Amino acid sequence: MASKRIYEVAKQYNISSNALVQMLRDLNHTVKSHMSVMDEKMVLDVNMRFEQEKLAAREEQDRKKKIASDRSARAKAVKEGPSRGKQKAEPKPAAKKDEKPSTQVEKGDGDVRGRRRRSKKKKKAKVDQKEVEASVRRTIAQMDSTRTRRRRRRGDREEGEEDEASANVVRVPEFISAGELAEHLSVSPTEVVSKCLQLGLMITINQRLDMDTLMTVAAEFGFDVEEQSEYGLEYIEEDEEDDDAVLESRPPVVTIMGHVDHGKTSLLDYIRESNVIAGEAGGITQHIGAYEVDLEGGQITFLDTPGHEAFSAMRARGTQVTDIVILVVAADEEVMPQTIEAIDHAKAAEVPIIVALNKMDLETARPDRIKEQLSQHGLLVEDWGGDIIACEVSALTGLGVSHILEMVLLQSEILDLKANHNRRAQGVVVEAELDRGRGTLATVLIQQGRLQVGEPFVAGQFSGRVRALLNERGARIEAAGPSTPVQIMGFSGMPQVGDAFAVVESESLAREIGSRRRQMRREHEFRQAKPITLEDIYDQIKEGEIQELPVIVKGDVGGSVEALSDSLLRLENDEVKIRIIHTGIGAINESDVLLATASNAIIIGFHVRPNAQARALAEREKVDVRLYDIIYRVIQDVTDALEGMLKPDIEEQVVGVVEVREIFRAPRVGNIAGCYVQSGNVARNANIRLIRDGIVVYESTVGSLRRFKEDVREVQSGFECGLTIEGFQDIKQDDTIEVYETREVARQLQTR
């Protein structure tokens, strides 16, 4: 007999893999998981167990049939007994002294008494009706007064929250930094860091702490910590848990993790039969992507997280919403630090891990070495006697892809994933961006309920009404159920990545919750921004006049901004500290430049550009604006600046700004942009960027340049011209063309 795994035998018997595993363990067989191999003894014992259960079921069925037949016979006998007595009594004549007539008289008396009782009930019902109406009015009045009193008490509790709290209790949200905790405890950040070192915790001032660490550190200073819950949860959370009867199965949410360039997105591309990498700078995933894949065995939702270490916050957030983690490791390389970090996140979230040994089509692939290195980090694959599923795949040729998808569906069957499809929708924001013409566009992963167009919602500090739902490819849909990633239009502002999304009862309630949360956020920021005191000056002198590098971070999506901010906060040494004074989403504007001027900060733009007014203001105020499209270049530049290791590099210089005013269509040529040179000049074959609403749409060169009907080499500022962009036709009116050139200069990053 050929060896079969447990899940294969379970399919033959039409039972779940978990049930078969438990049965084998009850039969004293040692099995680890559904992937264990069954020998002949196991199969024989399982067959005997099923035969015994069938025999017991037949005996139980026969016993129930016998009991049912006995009950039927007794019931028939009881039914026939009175009928015979009635037939015998009918022929007898009625007499006053006879037994039967006396029974009829008693029966008649009972009818009279019954009619009297019914008449009394009718009379009483008329009286009770008035009492009921009065009682209803009193009850409604009491309910209104009670509701008013409850609201008043709740409002009083919110206004007097700090008065009721004891002096040694602080209310803080989870994942605040050590410096923020020091402000709540009224101690210096140095004391908090020193206390953590005594407890064996190696932290920095800007490092975020979880709730357990916050409670431990605060206890050392004699304080108790209460987690500050978000306002409005009582209107969002369900009063009772969902019953098992209303729960339905849902698709699994799978997060693909691993080191950069190990083939995560390529593997997902093969599954989706698309090309996600083509839209990413440098072939590296810079954002979180959520995709739905329909397979023969079911549906799977994939979260593609970036593999660079700067996106550890994204990966940590991904494991909080995921059911299964696919850990992609290149078989021709080694287990990298980012791979170890992904393992730690998956273990912390307590989700099952499936290892994908990628690039098995290469001759240099050494899967055994990867398995050995994984075992050193607590992942022992099944081939080596462990319980971790490992699949050898190739994202290029498709080798083993169907097998790993089968393992994902099998693992989801074992997890028995269910959700309530008939309640108000709840989910989490996995990405947010500004889109021209559509406003704020957020990608939300629905976790509970069913989201429909027109429903009011709240997410973090902002609210709105669902104006449209879009799937991953931009097509409109009417509704989205659990485990479905969907893009939502209708936000009143830009939510943060990781914010809880929930549908509420009414739009007015959603606006109230959002307004209250924004007010609490402003109060929190106001408490943080306290003015400098003599004690602060003394501490700085005592610490050796530690300098700070203020930074303003602007990006195109919220996930990139948060990940970049966390990475920059970790880049600090004994002489210079990084302080992020502002983060935002969208193009760099004049307000950002003015804030940088007032605080002597530098501006870092990630996939965004400054508008013309902001660029001119930055040149006048000598504000350093750095623009990037790959995150590790930002980290490298800031690291070199802090360590004083800046080397000469190629730098871009904007030599002209051109405004597109009209679009002309020419045969065999395509779209021609009728432009006006606002500043500088534009030359033929010059490097250009096409900017739309502050976002870089395309980078190329000038194909042809004309003044009226003549070809020209260059057009100066203040003149009109017509030009084409090499390899690009989607030019629109009001677009901005930025002309730039590169030159070798010494890079400088001043800490003013």
Buried (B, 14 or more C-beta within 10 A) or exposed (E): EEEBBBBBBBBEEEEBBBEBBEBBEEBEBEBEBBBBEBEEEBBEBBEEBEEEEEEEEEEEEEEEEEEEEEEEEEEEEEEEEEEEEEEEEEEEEEEEEEEEBEEEEEEEEEEEEEEEEEEEEEEEEEEEEEEEEEEEEEEEEEEEEEEEEEEEEEEEEEEEEEEEEEEEEBBBEBBBBBBBBBBBBEBBBBBBBEBBEEEEBEBBBBBBBEBEBBBBBBEBBEBEBEEBEBBBEEBBEEEEEBEEEEBEBBBBBBBBBBBBBBBBBBBBBBBBEEEBBEEBBEEBBBBBBBBBBEBEEBBBBBBBBBBBBBBBBBBBBBBEBBBBBBBBBBBBBEBBEBBBBBBBBBBEBEBBBBBBBBBBBEEEBBBEBBBEBBBEEEBBBBEBEBBBBBBBBBBBEEBBBBEBBBBBBBBBBBBEBBBBBEBBBBBBBBBBBBEEEBBBBBBBBBBBBBBBBEBBBBBBBBBBBBEBBBBBEEEEBEBBBBBBBBBBBBBBBBBBBBBBBBBBEEBEBBBBBBBBBBEBEEEBEEEEEEEEEEEEEEBBEEEEEBEBBBBBBBBBBBBBBBBBBBBBBBBBEEEBBBBBBBBBBBBBBBEBBBBBBEBBBBBBBBBBBBBBEBBBBBEEEEBBBBBBBBBBBBBBBBBBBBEEEBEEEEEBEBBBBBBBEEBEEEEEEBBBBBBBBBBBBBBBEBBBBBBBBBBBBBBBEBBBBBEEEEEBEBBEBEEBBBBBBEEBEEBEEEBBBBBBEEEEEEBEBEBE
